[in-house]
Amino acid sequence: RPRGVAFNGRGELYVSDATLHRILVYDGDGAYVRGFGSEGSGNGELFASEGLAFSSGGEVVVADTFSHRVQVFREDGTFV
């Protein structure tokens, strides 16, 4: 269940999926590239992620709704 979308500087589309508790990444042609995150409440884990955006430094900022927090990741999915 997609909830939020944002493009990085290279044209990749990042989608927050609240049902899968993951961030999915697609290339400019719409092909799946990678995903990151898993269900949970630890660092780097998501629970019903909703919106997302990119910081001015290129980090992915995710609204982790049911965990009541915002998490930050590198574009490759590494928790910051």
VEXDREN-2710 file (C-alpha; in Angstrom, 1 decimal):
% VEXDREN-2710
k/r/px/py/pz
1/ARG/0.0/0.0/0.0
2/PRO/2.0/3.0/-1.2
3/ARG/1.7/6.1/1.0
4/GLY/4.4/8.5/-0.1
5/VAL/6.7/9.1/-3.1
6/ALA/9.8/11.1/-3.8
7/PHE/12.4/11.3/-6.5
8/ASN/16.1/11.4/-5.8
9/GLY/18.6/13.5/-7.8
10/ARG/19.2/10.7/-10.3
11/GLY/15.5/10.2/-11.1
12/GLU/14.9/7.1/-9.0
13/LEU/11.5/6.9/-7.4
14/TYR/11.3/6.0/-3.7
15/VAL/7.9/4.7/-2.5
16/SER/7.0/4.2/1.2
17/ASP/4.8/1.1/1.5
18/ALA/2.8/1.1/4.8
19/THR/1.7/-2.5/4.4
20/LEU/5.1/-4.0/3.6
21/HIS/6.8/-1.6/6.1
22/ARG/9.5/-0.9/3.5
23/ILE/10.8/1.7/1.2
24/LEU/10.8/0.5/-2.4
25/VAL/13.1/2.1/-5.1
26/TYR/12.4/2.1/-8.9
27/ASP/14.5/3.4/-11.7
28/GLY/13.3/6.0/-14.3
29/ASP/11.7/3.3/-16.4
30/GLY/9.7/1.9/-13.5
31/ALA/11.8/-1.2/-12.9
32/TYR/12.4/-2.3/-9.3
33/VAL/15.9/-1.5/-8.1
34/ARG/16.0/-2.3/-4.4
35/GLY/14.1/-2.0/-1.2
36/PHE/15.0/-1.5/2.5
37/GLY/13.4/-1.6/5.9
38/SER/11.5/-4.3/7.7
39/GLU/8.7/-4.4/10.2
40/GLY/9.7/-3.4/13.7
41/SER/10.4/-0.6/16.1
42/GLY/14.2/-0.7/16.1
43/ASN/16.6/1.6/14.3
44/GLY/16.1/1.2/10.6
45/GLU/12.9/-0.8/11.1
46/LEU/9.5/0.7/10.0
47/PHE/6.0/0.3/11.2
48/ALA/3.5/1.7/8.7
49/SER/5.8/4.2/7.0
50/GLU/3.7/7.0/5.4
51/GLY/5.5/10.0/3.9
52/LEU/9.0/10.5/2.8
53/ALA/11.2/13.2/1.4
54/PHE/14.9/13.9/0.6
55/SER/17.0/16.2/2.7
56/SER/19.2/18.8/1.1
57/GLY/22.1/16.4/1.7
58/GLY/20.4/13.6/-0.2
59/GLU/19.3/11.5/2.8
60/VAL/15.9/9.8/2.8
61/VAL/13.7/11.1/5.6
62/VAL/10.8/8.7/6.5
63/ALA/7.7/9.4/8.6
64/ASP/7.5/6.1/10.6
65/THR/3.8/6.6/11.6
66/PHE/3.0/3.9/14.1
67/SER/6.4/4.2/15.8
68/HIS/5.7/7.9/16.2
69/ARG/9.1/9.0/14.9
70/VAL/11.0/10.2/11.8
71/GLN/13.9/8.1/10.6
72/VAL/16.8/9.0/8.3
73/PHE/18.5/6.7/5.8
74/ARG/21.2/7.0/3.1
75/GLU/19.9/6.4/-0.4
76/ASP/21.2/2.8/-0.2
77/GLY/19.0/2.2/2.8
78/THR/21.6/2.4/5.5
79/PHE/20.1/3.8/8.7
80/VAL/21.8/7.1/9.8
END
